Amino acid sequence: MYFLILALLPYCGIGVSHANDGNDSATETAHEATNGLPFPWSKVRLPNYIVPIHYHLLIHPNLTTLNFSGSVRIEIDVKNNTNWVVLHSKNLKITAATILDESEAHHSEKQLPVLEYPPHEQIAIFSPKILFTGEKYFLQLEFAAPLGDGFYGFYKSTYKTKTGETRVLASTHFEPTSARMAFPCFDEPSFKANYSVRIRRSQSHIALSNMPIEQTVSLQGGLFEDHFEASVRMSTYLVAFIVCDFKSVSGRTASGIDVSIFAVPDKWHQTHYALEAAVKLLEFYEKYFNIYYPLPKQDLIAIPDFQSGAMENWGLTTYRETSLLFDPDTSSASDKLWVTMVIGHELAHQWFGNLVTMEWWNDIWLNEGFARYMEFVSVDATYPELRVEDYLLDTCFAAIGRDSLNSSRPISSAAENPTQIKEMFDTVSYDKGACILHMLRHFLTDDVFQSGIVRYLRRFSYRNAKNEDLWNSIASTCSDEDFTSGEYCYSSGQASKNAYRYAGEHLDLKVMMNTWTLQKGIPLVIVDRQGSALRVRQERFLKTVQPSDPLWLSMQHGYLWHVPLTYKTSNSKNTMRHLLETKSDTLALEGDVSWVKFNSDMNGYYIVHYEGDGWDTLIDLLKENHTALTHKDRVNLIHNAFQLVTAGRLPLSKALDLTGYLKSETHNVPLLQGLGYLETFYKMLEKRNIVDVTQNLKTYILQYFKAVIDKQTWSDTGSVSDRKLRSEVLSLACDLGYLPCVEKAKQLFNSWVKSNSSISLPTDVAETIYSAGAQDNEGWSYLLEIYRVSLSEAEKDKILGALASSKDSDKLSRLLDMGMEGEVIRTQDLSSLIYTVARNPMGHFLAWNFVKKNWNALVEKFQLGSFCIRNILIGTTAQFSSKEELEEIKAFFESVREQSSQLQVTRVAVENVEKNIMWLERNLEPLRTWLQKHLP
């Protein structure tokens, strides 16, 4: 039966049934509320029969007692006659509940009973008088709670001043399901409403929310109440309010938007770059989307305690300090790039996510995939010197790493409860989402892509959208005028009219893109050249299952992608195109062609394998004339070759031969890609204590890349790309014990200590210098002391990395314990600290044992499903490579089955280790042989 008011409670005698709607479905079992009475709703999702229109919210945090109280008056629209209002509330004490009619008179008794059902984080308010369809009512609730200790809901954060005084602030983080921890609400993205917020504070604090302050009223007892303008229609997860004593720097965009950057007073001087970037990026987005930013202001604020990188609350975006603050003295080129990218991401959300929001969390990629991709589009346009397009390759490599495992998931996946929803914020939603959008943009051309997303944003402004709405908007032939007249001119019947012609073929965009969003995995395109014919076929690319395995056929069954192939040949001036919609096809080559390279500039999301002598031809081409291919094509070949090695489709010797040309490589990105694989192999072998191969690989890297290492300067000069190369290369050289590197790093460290840390170290190599100094007791203790007092999060980040590089396991244990305490090392940094310790050969098992011992405390700190818990599990298991370690991991997951069974990441962790075991079994001997052959 559909949602039914049952006469179950002593004060309930009226049964009113409801029409079928999206969230209402038959249920068999009644749930029990905390007071033992039956709870009237059994689904995790709220019913659709009551819709919030406007929240009038008053919040009063007490930063001394660390509690808050509040009241909310919600204007509601009743879609079906009912006696019940069901909404969300978590860890709030509801002190009063009443329902008012349109004239704001009490609809029934002044105090109404409230039932709570904590497993679904829901409360139900019973009205003895029926609430009638079409009538306007107000639900009035009063509530109180302690400020949160973690990173969700309305929580406390602290910071120390230069003089050592601890100060407290209160801030919010609601996405995805934590607005209900700050005030009772209809906490689902489709329940968009307006918000009028009032905040009480002391004179020494300021209050911030999504909108500007309208007026401030003085209250008794020295309190002030800030009244904020009514917001635009938005989802609950975007509401934000903060009470703090921060300072700000402000500017204004060309269109008159006030932009302010807030930080703790002692870090005010680190806000100026963020202001410049935010103004530039906001102006870019207004032009690109052809839609004005709809609020009068945009505040960006650095919160001292913050779990994720940043959060896109409309008009009040919140950031980790490392994601917003830039200190010219201690921030590196990579730090600057990071800050710019994160601001670009959050400001993209003001349109993608805030203006148009996914209907439900299964399509969170519509928010996150777009914001991740727009980082690259926006920063490339506003800061071309950052060469950000090169980092898009890394984004796609990360996505492929996950997507080539059977434990991956489709971009659009079912998610119902808060843990499942949190897990949706992963590399599939962000990175794969960005990569398929990049592929689509190149496939349709920039102009068609841009006009399509503008149509999508205009069509669904202040509303919610689904996957298919995006494809329909991009494929639509609507003009702007169609929107102003209120018409929606696209229909599926127009498919042929709207089809873009691609390489002479008609295209049904929705059908094509469904192959990328509704099925998991990534295609492997196999190219077999037979004279002037190119035979291409596709299959699902898997790293842990071979064609000879019994499971192979079942894992391939039903998988088919519409792959927009691009390729270049030795005599083609332009990129050739072909849409592969079937399992196999044949393409004709024209003229005398010596080589063929597929996936031009890696604009497509697929792996390519060349059968026959295809790889040998490309290896020879790179040796003879590597500039015949673009640097992106060269990176793509290196990446594909080593991916195919892992999948057992290409001998390791071929991939290593391919990197042989790197001696003559002058572009930094392919160099780093090749070096990165060798470093990964080295780290895995070092942890397994395979001494002869580890030593030979170290010797090979230091000999083969000696010229690149020796030409690096210990400075901050050059392009961002040069500086990133310097940072990576010198870090690796010192890590491998290359004497000139270690000696120079130690010399710089000693000079820095002698100056009492007053001289500035080159920021790009600071962590390498700190790491060299951290290897003895005195240096390590000195760094820890600087870490305690530093006001630069960028500097602290580098110091913490260095402290975790110590070869002394007692020191590593001490660091982990400090991270757990959360005083010297903030809790927000604990997950990355565990990951860093795990990468250290001395900390490998230490970190894993720490996680096992402290599992329940870690889950309590970070919440199940959060990216921190995922980071911890993947980070501590990623380099396990033995069957014993695999069994150890499985046994642990089994011991915490109640929690681990809810997590997809446990399957990813297990499959990662299985992949490593297979890699070593297949490639240890070939690597040993290859190194012996190539070392003098």
MOKA-V349726 format. One record per backbone hydrogen bond with DSSP energy under -0.5 kcal/mol. NH is the residue of the N-H (numbers start at 1). CO is the residue of the C=O. If there is no record, write none. Layout:
# MOKA-V349726
{{NH:CO} {NH:CO}}
This chain:
# MOKA-V349726
{{5:16} {6:4} {8:6} {12:9} {13:11} {16:14} {18:3} {24:21} {25:23} {27:1} {31:39} {33:31} {33:37} {34:116} {36:33} {39:31} {51:77} {53:75} {54:75} {55:194} {56:73} {57:55} {57:196} {58:71} {59:198} {60:69} {61:200} {62:67} {63:61} {66:62} {67:62} {68:145} {69:60} {70:143} {71:58} {72:141} {73:56} {74:72} {74:139} {75:54} {75:73} {76:137} {77:51} {78:76} {78:135} {79:49} {79:77} {80:49} {82:131} {85:125} {87:123} {88:185} {89:121} {90:180} {93:144} {94:92} {95:93} {95:142} {96:142} {98:140} {100:138} {101:105} {104:101} {107:99} {108:99} {112:97} {112:110} {115:124} {117:122} {120:117} {121:118} {122:117} {123:87} {124:115} {125:85} {126:113} {127:83} {128:126} {131:82} {132:130} {134:78} {135:132} {137:76} {138:100} {139:74} {140:98} {140:138} {141:72} {141:139} {142:96} {143:70} {144:93} {145:68} {147:66} {148:154} {153:173} {155:153} {155:171} {156:148} {157:169} {159:167} {161:165} {164:161} {167:159} {167:165} {169:157} {170:243} {171:155} {173:153} {178:174} {179:174} {181:178} {182:179} {183:179} {185:88} {187:185} {188:186} {191:188} {192:190} {193:234} {194:53} {196:55} {197:195} {198:57} {199:226} {200:59} {201:224} {203:222} {205:202} {206:244} {208:242} {210:240} {214:227} {215:227} {217:225} {219:223} {222:219} {223:220} {224:201} {225:217} {226:199} {226:224} {227:215} {228:197} {228:226} {229:212} {231:195} {234:193} {238:235} {239:236} {242:208} {243:170} {244:206} {247:263} {249:261} {251:259} {253:257} {256:253} {258:296} {259:251} {259:257} {260:298} {261:249} {262:300} {263:247} {267:264} {268:265} {270:267} {271:268} {275:271} {276:272} {277:273} {278:274} {279:275} {280:276} {281:277} {282:278} {283:279} {284:280} {285:281} {286:282} {287:283} {288:284} {289:285} {290:286} {291:286} {298:258} {299:315} {300:260} {301:317} {302:262} {303:301} {303:319} {306:304} {311:318} {314:238} {316:313} {317:299} {318:311} {319:301} {320:309} {321:303} {323:320} {324:320} {324:321} {325:321} {326:270} {328:326} {330:327} {331:327} {336:332} {337:333} {338:334} {339:335} {340:336} {341:337} {342:338} {343:339} {344:340} {345:341} {346:342} {347:343} {348:344} {349:345} {350:346} {350:347} {351:348} {352:348} {353:351} {353:356} {354:349} {355:350} {356:351} {357:463} {359:465} {363:360} {364:361} {366:363} {367:364} {368:364} {369:365} {370:365} {371:367} {372:368} {373:369} {374:370} {375:371} {376:372} {376:373} {377:373} {378:374} {379:375} {380:376} {381:377} {382:378} {383:379} {386:383} {387:384} {390:387} {391:388} {392:388} {392:389} {393:389} {393:390} {394:390} {395:391} {396:392} {397:393} {398:394} {399:395} {400:396} {401:397} {402:398} {403:399} {404:400} {405:402} {408:405} {412:517} {413:362} {413:411} {421:417} {422:418} {423:419} {424:420} {424:421} {425:422} {426:424} {430:426} {431:427} {432:427} {433:428} {434:430} {435:431} {436:432} {437:433} {438:434} {439:435} {440:436} {441:437} {442:438} {443:439} {444:440} {445:441} {449:445} {450:446} {451:447} {452:448} {453:449} {454:450} {455:451} {456:452} {457:453} {458:454} {459:455} {460:456} {461:458} {462:355} {463:355} {463:460} {465:357} {469:466} {470:466} {470:467} {471:467} {472:468} {473:469} {474:470} {475:471} {476:472} {482:479} {483:479} {483:480} {484:480} {485:481} {486:483} {487:482} {489:487} {494:491} {495:492} {498:494} {499:495} {502:500} {502:505} {503:501} {505:502} {509:507} {512:508} {513:509} {514:510} {515:511} {515:512} {516:513} {517:513} {518:514} {523:605} {524:539} {525:523} {525:607} {526:524} {526:537} {527:525} {527:609} {528:526} {528:535} {529:527} {530:528} {530:533} {533:530} {534:587} {535:528} {535:533} {536:534} {536:585} {537:526} {538:583} {539:524} {541:522} {542:540} {543:404} {549:546} {552:549} {555:551} {556:552} {556:553} {557:553} {559:556} {560:558} {563:561} {563:580} {564:562} {565:563} {565:578} {567:576} {568:597} {570:595} {572:569} {573:571} {576:567} {578:565} {580:563} {580:578} {581:579} {585:536} {587:534} {589:532} {593:591} {594:592} {597:568} {599:566} {602:599} {603:600} {606:604} {607:523} {609:525} {611:527} {611:609} {614:611} {615:610} {617:613} {618:614} {619:615} {620:616} {621:617} {622:618} {623:619} {624:620} {625:621} {626:622} {628:625} {629:626} {634:630} {635:631} {636:632} {637:633} {638:634} {639:635} {640:636} {641:637} {642:638} {643:639} {644:640} {645:641} {646:642} {647:643} {648:645} {649:644} {650:644} {654:651} {655:651} {656:652} {657:653} {658:654} {659:655} {660:657} {661:658} {662:659} {663:660} {664:661} {665:662} {671:667} {672:668} {673:669} {674:670} {675:671} {676:672} {677:673} {678:674} {679:675} {680:676} {681:677} {682:678} {683:679} {684:680} {685:681} {686:682} {687:683} {688:684} {689:685} {689:686} {690:685} {691:689} {694:690} {695:691} {696:692} {697:693} {698:694} {699:695} {700:696} {701:697} {702:698} {703:699} {704:700} {705:701} {706:703} {709:705} {710:706} {711:707} {712:709} {715:713} {720:385} {723:719} {724:720} {725:721} {726:722} {727:723} {728:724} {729:725} {730:726} {731:727} {732:728} {733:729} {734:730} {735:731} {736:732} {737:734} {738:733} {739:737} {741:738} {742:738} {743:739} {744:740} {745:741} {746:742} {747:743} {748:744} {749:745} {750:746} {751:747} {752:748} {753:749} {754:750} {755:751} {756:753} {757:752} {758:755} {765:762} {766:763} {769:765} {770:766} {771:767} {772:768} {773:769} {774:770} {775:772} {776:773} {780:776} {781:777} {782:778} {783:779} {784:780} {785:781} {786:782} {787:783} {788:784} {789:785} {790:786} {793:791} {796:792} {797:793} {798:794} {799:795} {800:796} {801:797} {802:798} {803:799} {804:800} {805:802} {806:803} {809:807} {812:808} {813:809} {814:810} {815:811} {816:812} {817:813} {818:814} {819:815} {820:816} {821:817} {822:818} {823:818} {826:824} {829:826} {830:827} {831:827} {833:829} {834:830} {835:831} {836:832} {837:833} {838:834} {839:835} {840:836} {840:837} {843:840} {844:840} {847:843} {848:844} {849:845} {850:846} {851:847} {852:848} {853:849} {854:850} {855:852} {858:854} {859:855} {860:856} {861:857} {862:858} {863:859} {866:863} {870:866} {871:867} {872:868} {873:869} {874:870} {875:871} {876:872} {877:873} {878:874} {880:877} {886:882} {887:883} {888:884} {889:885} {890:886} {891:887} {892:888} {893:889} {894:890} {895:891} {896:892} {897:894} {899:896} {900:896} {901:897} {902:899} {903:900} {907:904} {908:904} {909:905} {910:906} {911:907} {912:908} {913:909} {914:910} {915:911} {916:912} {917:913} {918:914} {919:915} {920:916} {921:917} {922:918} {923:919} {924:920} {927:923} {928:924} {929:925} {930:926} {931:927} {932:928} {933:929} {934:930} {935:931}}
